[in-house]
């Protein structure tokens, strides 16, 4: 597998790291100092940042729920057979878990919300999960910031695509055009709309009066003869030949079937 990034972790006090960065006299590196707190690490890459981010988040290691630890997620025990002997029934009763004896083993009747997120893991819950061989937690890297081109930003920025930027830009252009049209201040965003609105006004004046110009002739012809407008719409519509062809073929097949059934003879011949 080709290496796409290099990781450098700092588990020692930050004093040594700060000294090294200060000695480097690099303005770009100094911008990282406010974000270097606690046990952190750096990942260096020349590849695609989003791909590297996804690869880092994919690599996780299952971990047991130790007593006294804070649960990062909700932990559920699924219903079903535990393959434990009946002597463990009292242990489940202490945790208020409904069970029954099925074929000499303990069976949990329903899914149990054993540990809530943000709460401490108790000794009983930890022991139960170990007996059931359930490892609910995971160890992995958590990405706090991304540094590129001298800027530090949140990892969620990597999920923004070109289509998202284009859509947000068009929303801004639309708002600028609306404001410009409302206050009568021409801008690049509002000029096309102003030209269209102006043409509509000229067309309305030409239709209401005897003023003629080339672009208004077709509108006057349609108003003088509405059937011409219907004919133009029918000509612009797609031909329905593609839909009629299968119907005609179906009719021909039915006629051939009828002729084959008759065999050239009538019922009373």
C-alpha positions in Angstrom: 0.0 0.0 0.0 1.4 3.4 -1.0 2.0 5.8 1.9 -0.1 9.0 1.5 0.8 10.7 4.8 3.3 10.8 7.6 2.3 11.2 11.2 4.3 12.9 14.0 3.0 12.7 17.5 4.0 14.8 20.5 3.3 13.1 23.8 5.8 15.1 25.8 5.2 18.5 27.4 4.7 21.3 24.8 7.7 23.3 26.0 10.1 21.5 23.8 7.7 21.7 20.8 7.3 25.5 21.3 11.0 26.0 21.5 11.6 24.1 18.3 8.9 26.1 16.4 10.2 29.4 17.8 13.7 28.6 16.8 12.5 27.8 13.2 11.4 31.5 12.8 8.7 30.3 10.4 5.6 32.5 10.4 3.5 29.7 9.0 4.5 27.3 11.8 4.0 29.9 14.4 0.3 30.2 13.3 -0.1 26.6 14.6 1.0 27.4 18.2 -2.5 28.4 19.5 -3.8 25.0 18.4 -1.1 22.8 19.9 -2.5 21.9 23.3 -2.3 18.6 25.1 -1.4 15.3 23.5 -1.7 16.2 19.8 -0.1 15.0 16.6 0.7 16.3 13.1 0.0 14.5 9.9 2.0 15.7 6.8 0.8 14.9 3.3 1.0 16.1 -0.3 -2.1 14.2 -1.2 -5.8 15.0 -1.2 -6.7 16.3 2.2 -10.2 14.9 2.1 -9.0 11.4 1.2 -6.3 11.5 4.0 -9.0 12.7 6.5 -11.3 9.9 5.6 -8.5 7.3 5.8 -7.5 8.5 9.2 -11.1 8.3 10.5 -11.6 4.8 9.1 -8.7 3.4 11.1 -10.2 2.6 14.5 -9.4 -0.1 17.1 -12.2 -1.7 19.2 -11.8 -1.2 23.0 -13.6 -2.6 26.0 -15.7 -0.5 28.4 -13.5 -0.1 31.5 -15.1 0.8 34.8 -14.8 4.5 35.6 -14.4 5.6 32.0 -16.7 8.1 30.4 -18.8 6.6 27.7 -18.4 8.5 24.4 -21.4 6.7 22.8 -24.6 4.9 23.9 -24.1 1.2 24.6 -26.8 -1.3 23.9 -26.9 -5.0 24.6 -28.8 -6.8 21.9 -31.5 -9.4 22.7 -30.8 -13.0 22.2 -29.1 -16.0 23.7 -26.1 -15.2 25.9 -24.9 -18.9 26.1 -24.4 -18.4 29.8 -25.5 -20.9 32.4 -28.5 -20.3 34.7 -26.2 -19.5 37.6 -25.6 -16.0 36.1 -29.3 -15.1 36.3 -28.8 -13.0 39.5 -26.2 -10.9 37.8 -28.7 -9.9 35.1 -31.4 -9.3 37.7 -29.1 -6.8 39.6 -28.9 -4.8 36.3 -32.7 -5.0 35.8 -32.3 -7.0 32.6 -35.3 -9.2 31.7 -34.2 -12.7 30.9 -35.4 -16.3 30.6 -33.9 -19.7 30.6 -33.9 -21.2 27.1 -32.4 -24.7 26.6 -30.3 -24.4 29.6 -28.9 -20.9 28.9 -29.8 -17.3 29.7 -31.7 -15.4 26.9 -32.1 -11.6 27.0 -35.7 -10.8 26.1 -35.2 -7.3 24.6 -32.5 -4.8 23.6 -31.1 -3.1 26.7 -29.8 0.5 26.8 -27.0 -0.4 29.2 -24.8 2.8 29.2 -25.8 6.3 28.2 -23.4 8.7 26.4 -21.5 10.9 28.7 -22.0 8.8 31.9 -19.4 6.8 33.8 -19.2 3.1 33.1 -20.0 1.1 36.3 -18.2 -2.0 37.4 -21.3 -4.2 36.8 -21.8 -2.9 33.3 -18.1 -3.4 32.5 -18.2 -6.9 33.8 -21.3 -7.8 31.9 -19.9 -6.5 28.6 -16.7 -8.5 29.2 -18.7 -11.7 29.8 -20.7 -11.0 26.6 -17.5 -10.3 24.8 -18.8 -6.9 23.6 -16.3 -4.2 22.9 -18.5 -1.1 22.4 -15.8 1.6 22.3 -13.2 2.5 19.7 -9.9 4.2 19.7 -8.9 6.3 16.8 -7.6 9.7 15.7 -9.8 12.8 16.0 -9.0 15.6 13.6 -9.3 19.1 15.1 -7.9 21.4 12.5 -6.5 21.4 9.0 -3.5 23.6 7.9 -3.1 24.4 4.2 -1.6 27.4 2.4 -1.0 29.3 5.7 -4.6 29.0 6.8 -6.1 26.9 9.6 -9.6 25.8 9.2 -12.1 23.2 10.5 -12.1 19.7 9.0 -15.8 20.1 7.9 -14.6 22.6 5.3 -13.2 19.7 3.3 -16.7 18.5 2.7 -17.6 21.6 0.7 -17.6 20.8 -3.0 -17.5 23.1 -6.1 -21.2 22.7 -6.5 -21.8 24.0 -3.0 -19.7 27.0 -3.6 -21.5 27.6 -6.9 -24.9 27.3 -5.3 -24.0 29.7 -2.5 -22.5 32.2 -4.9 -25.7 32.1 -7.0 -27.8 32.8 -3.9 -25.7 35.9 -3.2 -26.0 37.0 -6.9 -29.8 36.6 -6.7 -29.9 38.8 -3.5 -27.8 41.5 -5.0 -30.0 41.5 -8.1 -33.1 41.8 -6.0 -31.8 44.7 -4.0 -30.5 46.5 -7.0 -33.8 46.2 -8.8 -35.7 47.4 -5.7 -33.6 50.6 -5.2 -33.0 51.2 -8.9 -29.2 50.9 -8.7 -27.8 49.1 -11.7 -25.2 46.3 -11.1 -23.8 43.5 -13.2 -26.3 41.1 -11.5 -29.3 43.3 -12.1 -28.6 44.6 -15.7 -29.8 41.4 -17.5 -33.1 41.6 -15.5 -33.4 45.3 -16.2 -33.0 44.7 -20.0 -35.6 41.9 -19.9 -38.1 44.1 -18.0 -37.4 47.0 -20.4 -38.1 44.8 -23.4 -41.4 43.6 -21.8 -42.5 47.3 -21.3 -41.6 48.1 -25.0 -43.5 45.0 -26.1 -46.6 46.0 -24.1 -46.5 49.5 -25.5 -46.2 48.2 -29.1 -49.1 45.8 -28.6 -51.3 48.5 -27.1 -50.5 51.1 -29.8 -49.6 51.3 -33.5 -45.9 51.4 -32.9 -44.1 48.6 -34.7 -40.7 47.1 -34.5 -39.3 43.8 -35.6 -39.4 41.9 -32.2 -43.0 42.9 -31.7 -44.4 41.6 -35.0 -44.7 38.0 -33.9 -46.6 39.0 -30.7 -49.1 41.1 -32.7 -49.6 38.3 -35.2 -50.5 35.9 -32.4 -52.9 38.4 -30.8 -54.6 39.0 -34.2 -54.9 35.3 -35.0 -54.8 33.0 -31.8 -55.0 29.9 -34.0 -51.5 30.8 -35.3 -50.2 30.6 -31.8 -51.7 27.1 -31.4 -50.2 26.0 -34.7 -46.8 27.3 -33.6 -47.1 25.4 -30.3 -48.1 22.2 -32.1 -45.1 22.5 -34.4 -42.8 23.0 -31.5 -44.2 19.9 -29.7 -42.3 16.6 -30.2 -43.8 14.3 -32.8 -45.8 11.4 -31.2 -44.7 9.0 -33.9 -42.5 7.1 -31.4 -45.5 6.3 -29.2 -47.9 5.4 -32.0 -45.5 3.0 -33.7 -45.7 0.3 -30.9 -49.6 0.6 -31.0 -49.7 0.1 -34.7 -47.3 -2.9 -34.4 -49.5 -4.4 -31.7 -52.6 -4.0 -33.9 -50.9 -5.7 -36.7 -49.9 -8.6 -34.5 -53.5 -9.0 -33.2 -54.8 -9.1 -36.8 -52.2 -11.7 -37.7 -53.2 -13.8 -34.7 -56.9 -13.6 -35.7 -56.1 -14.6 -39.2 -54.1 -17.6 -38.0 -57.0 -18.7 -35.7 -59.5 -18.6 -38.6 -57.2 -20.6 -40.9 -59.3 -19.2 -43.8 -62.6 -20.8 -42.7 -65.7 -19.4 -41.2 -67.5 -20.9 -38.2 -70.4 -22.3 -40.2 -68.5 -23.2 -43.5 
